[in-house]
Amino acid sequence: MTKGANNVDRSREWADLKERYLRPPSQRPTSSARGLHHFALLCNNVEETIIFYQDLLEMPLVELFENRDYQGSTHFFFDVGHGNYLAYFDFPGLYVGEYQEVIGGLHHIALSVEKSKWDRLVAKLETAGIEIQIVNDSSAYFAGPNGERLELLTYPLNDMYGNVIGAPAVDLITTLRSTGAVRQFTDEGVSDDVLFRILDSARFAPNGGNRQAWKVIAVKDKTLRTTLADLYAGPWAQYQALGAAGLTPWSPYGDRTAENEIIAEHERNAGSAQTTDEFVNALFNAPIVLAIVADLENLVATDRDLDRPTMAVGASIYPFAWNILLAARAEGLGGVITTMHVRIEPEVKNLLAIPDHFALAAVVVIGHPEQTISKLRRGAVDSFTTVDRFTGPALVELPNTHRTQP
């Protein structure tokens, strides 16, 4: 770290400013702004600037027209993702001076890119002979064609050095590709206002006949939460034992005899010393615990009479549960959908006074994540998609197909 001119320790001042002005996410008002419409800079040469951003940095030119305020001046825009635009003006015949760092002026512009793209763009910049400063293999600093300072960094939006900045406001594709299961949370609470907003957005999930056959129980009572944790512990331990034995736990076509033997062996080894582990206790100390139940009298089960377990009824319930996680993500929160309690549904129904014609679909736990998830591991499209038949050829990506992320 470069030492300041006065070599002064301002940690107390910063701590005081944070204490007085930095509110917890749940207490911050909604911003009056809809977003960054565009960020405007000055350029020397329009064509050189276009080539630099569009060809070298792969950020396309999206508009170009005459500046309304200065005859003969060009106003043009580059797409930098997430609905944001970097704009430039030129002022022919008017000397505006070279770039310099001044109070109220530009320090640098940081542009977030995926790591694979970061590697490619850095290599292109180096090939073009542009001087680059690399920091921690995640940030690349360099000058643009007009002297402007630029940074390419691999941190996702709203993430700085692994810390969440504000409430993530990511685009839909990024959200879908990075909303994973979160099971560890900070101690920070979540207000009922936030929970209401989450459910108010989640209710627009697709569901059969728009019957909205779901019911949500927000579990707040500490005694109920403790009991839910204790009930969860048994199936959770069985799940781990079955997985450790190489089985898919409770598969509809699983070997029930083998499963029962493994569970019995696990319980013999555990003896009477079984306790609710720290992971489970922490999970049910999260700010939000929701039991999602489904009205069986109001669900369409098109596969009801087939000789297999029904799947169709879930199509009217689980999109709602997923929408809860997506809406929570928009609030800067994370969570997980768990069906472990379904293994002991009668006990849960008795605990929460759930009527007979309702089924427990899932429990959703939500809070402030201890760590930000930015990348998930999933199988490639061609590993699960075929053409025309189950045994048909894999659907493969065409050359030069544009994807938002690799």
N, C-alpha and C positions, 0 to 999 in steps of 0.2 A: 504494500500500500504506500502511495506517495504521501509524505508528510506535508501538512499544511504549512504555510509561511510562518504562522505563529506557534506551531506545534502544540495546540491547545486541546484539551480534553473537553468535549461538549456533551458527553454522555448524559449528564444530569439535565442539561437543557432539553435534549431530545426526549428523555424520559418524561419530563414535565409537559412538553408539548403533546406527547402521545396521551398522557393522562388527562389533559384538559380537552383535547379536540378529537382524538381518534376513538370513535364509538365502536362498540362491538357490532358485527354485521346485522344482528337481529334488531339493533336500535337505530340503524342509519336510515334516514329518509330516502325515498326513491329520488334519483337524480332528476333535475329538471330537464336535462338534455336527453335527446333520443339517441345520440351517438356522435362520433366524430364524422361530420359530413365530408370534409376534406381538409388537408393540411397543405397550405400554399407556400411555395418557395420561389426564388428568382433564379433564372438560368441565363447563361451566355449564349447558348446555341441550342435551338429547338431540336434539330435532327440528332445531334450528338447525345442529347439527353434521352431522346426516344430510343436510340440504339443501346445506350447503357442500360436502361431499365427494362426494356422489352426483350432485347436479345441476350444481354449478359446476365441480368438478374431474373429473367423470365417472369416479369410483372407486366402484363399487357397494357398497351395504350387503349383506353376505352372512349375517349372523347377529345376533340380539338376544335376550338372555335376562337373568334376574335374576342379579346378582352373588352368588355362593355365600357370600361373606364379610360381606355387609352388606345387611340386609333393606331392600327398596325401591330398591336401587341397580341401575342398568342397566349391563350389559356388552354392548357391540356392536362389530362388526368391519367394516372396509372392505377390499376387495381392492385391493392396490397393485401387483399383478403378480408373476410369478415365484414363485407360491405363498406370498407374504408378505402379512401382514395388519396393518393399523393398527387398534388397538383403543382404546376409550374406556370410562371409568367416569363415572357421575355419583354424587354423594353428597348426596341431598336432606336438608336439615336440618343439614348439616355444613359450616361455613365452612372452605374449604381455602386461601383467599388467592388473590391474582392471580399470574399467571406471572412468574417472575423467573429470571435466569440465575445459577446458583449452582454451586459445585464439586460434581460428581457429578450435576448436573441436566442438563436438555435444553438443548443449544445450538441445533441445528436438525435438521430431518428433510429429507434430499435425496431427491427422487423423480425417477427417470429416465423421460423420455418422448421419443418421436420428435419431430423438429423441426417437422413439420407440426402435430402435436398441441400442441406447445409454443406455437406461434404462436396456435392457436385458443384455448387455455386462458388465455394471457396477455391476449388480447383480451376474453375473458369476464370475467376479473378486473377489468380496467380499466373495462369497462362497468358492473360491479357497484360501482364506486367504491372498490375496494380499492387501497391504496397499494402500489406495487411498485418494487423496486430491480432494474434490469436490469444485468447484468455481461457484457460481451463477446458480447452477443446469443446467449448460451447458458445463462445462469443467471438465474432470476427469484426474488427473495426477497420474501416477504410474510408477514403474520400470519394465522393461522387464526382460527376463530371463538372460540377460548378463549385467544388470545394466543400460542399456540405458533408458533414460527418454522418456516416451511416454505420449501423451495427446489424449484423445478422446473428440471431441467437436461437438456440434450440429449445429454450424454455417455452412451454405452451402459453397461450394467452392467460393472463391473470395469475401467472406463476413466476416468482422471482427468487432464484436460489433455493427452490423447493418450498417457498412460502406462498400461500395464497394471497393475492392482492385484491382486496375488495371481494365482491361476489362475481364468480365467473359468468361472463356473458358471451359464451361461445356460440358459434354458428351450429346449425342443426347437424351437419355431417360430422363435425368435430365432436359434438355431444354424443352422437350415436357410437362413435368409434372409441370413446374414452370414458364412458360411464360404466364403471365396473362395480363389483361388490365391495363395499366398505364396511368393515367390522370393528374398526378401532377408532375411537372418537376422543376429542378433547373434553374438558370439563365444562366448556361453554354451553349455556342453555339455548333453547330455541323458544321464542314466544308463541302464544296461541295465534297471534296475527299471522305469523309466518306459516304455521301449520294450516290455518284456514286458506291462505293463498295457495299453498301446495295442493290441497284437496279441491279447491275451486278450479284449478287448471286441470287436475287429473281427471275430473268428472267428464271431460270431453273425449274420453277414450272410446274407441269403436266397441260396440257390443250388439249382440243379436236383438233385432227389433227395437233397439233403443230402450230396452226394459230396465237397464241399469240395476241389475239384480244383485248388486253388492251392498253391503252394510259395513261401516267402519267403526271399530271400537277403539278409541284412543285411551290406552291404559296408562293412568297417571298414579294410581294408588301404589305406594311402595310395597305393601304386603302382596298385592296382586302381582306386581313385577317380580318379587322374590319367588313367588310360587311358579310363575311362568319360567323363570330361570331354572328352578329345580326340575320342572317337568321337561324342559328342553334337554337337560343334562343326560338323561337316560338314552333317548334316541340318538343324541349326538355321539355318545360313546359307542353305541352299536354301529352307527354309520362309519366311524373311524375303524372299528374292528373289522367290519366287512370289507372296507376298502383296502385295509392292510393285508387282507387275505386274498386280494386280487379279484374280488367280486364287485359287480355293480350293485350297490346296496338296494335291495327291494325291487329289483327289476321285475316287471310283470311276467317275464318268462324265466325268472331266476329259479335256482334250485332251492326250494324252501327248506328241505331237509338239511342241506349244507349250511344254509344261512343260520338255521336254528342251532346247529352244532357249534358254529363259530361264536354265536352270541352266548350260548351256554358256557363255552370254554372261557370266554372273556369275563363273564360274570363270576365264574368260579375263581378265576385269578384275581379279580378285583375284590371279591369277598364283600364283607359288610362295610368296608372302608370307603365305598364310593362317595364322593362329594362333588358338589358343583364346582367346576374349575374356575380359575380367575377369568379366562376368556369368556365363559358364559355369563358370569356375574357382571363383567364389564359391558357385555353386549346389551344386557337388559337394564343397565344404568344409563343407557343413551337417552338423550332428551326426549325423543319421540319413539313410542312403541305402539304400533297399530295392528290390531287383529282384523284381517279382511275375511268376511264371511259371505257366502253366496246363498241366495234364496233358491232352493232346489225346485220350488213350485213355479218359479218364474224364469227358468232357464230352458233353452232349446237344446236337447241332446239328440242330434240327428243320427248319432251312432249308438243310440241306446240299445237297439236290438241286435247289434253285432256280437259275435262270439269273441269279444276281447274287451279290455277295460275301456271305458269311454274317454275320449279326448276332446270332443267337440264342445262340451260345456265350458272348458277352460278358456275357450276363445272369447267368451263374453266377460271374463273376470280378470285374467292375467294381464291383458293390455292396460287395464285400469291400474293394477299394481305397478306395472312398468312406468306408466305415466307419473305415478307418485314419485318414483326415483328421478325421472327427468325433470319434474317440477322442482324437486328438492335440489337438484344440481343447479338450476337457475337461481336458487337462493344461496348458493355457495355451500351447500350441504352434500352429504353422501349417505349411502345406506345400503341395505341388503334385503332381498326377499328370501325368506326362509320358509320351507314347508315341514320342518322337523316336527313341529307340534301336531301336524296332521296324524302322525303315528299314534298319538295318545289323545285323539280328538274328544272322546267322551269326557275326559278329565278337564280339558280346556273349556268345553261347552258348559260343563257344570260350574267351573270357576267364574266364567264371564256371563252366565245366565243366558246362553244362546239358545233360541227355540229349536225344537226338534227338526223342523223342515229347513233349517239353515246348516250349511256345511262349512267347516273351517277351510279356507282356501290357502291362506298364508299369513305369516306375521311379518310386518315390515318394520325395520328398525332404522332410525335416521338420526344423524347428528353432524357435528363439525368434524371432518376427517382429520386424523392425526397427520396423514401424509396425502399429498395430491397424486392421484393416479392420472398419468398422461398417456400411457400406451398399454394396450391389452394384447394378449396373444390369442389368436383365433386361426382356425384352418382357412386356407385359401379357397376362393370361390370354386375353383376347378376340383376341389376335393369333395364337394357336396352337391354340385349341380351338373346334370347331364341333359342331353337334348333328345326329346321325343320319347325315350324309354328310360326306365330305371337303369338299364344296362347300356344306354346310348353313350355317345362320345361326351367327354367333359366339355363344359362351356369354358372356353379359354378367352383370355383378354387379347384383343386385336392390337397389332403394333401401333404405337403412337396414340393409344387411347388415353385421354386426359382423365386422371383421377385426382380428387382433392388431396388425398394423402396416399403414400405408398402402403 
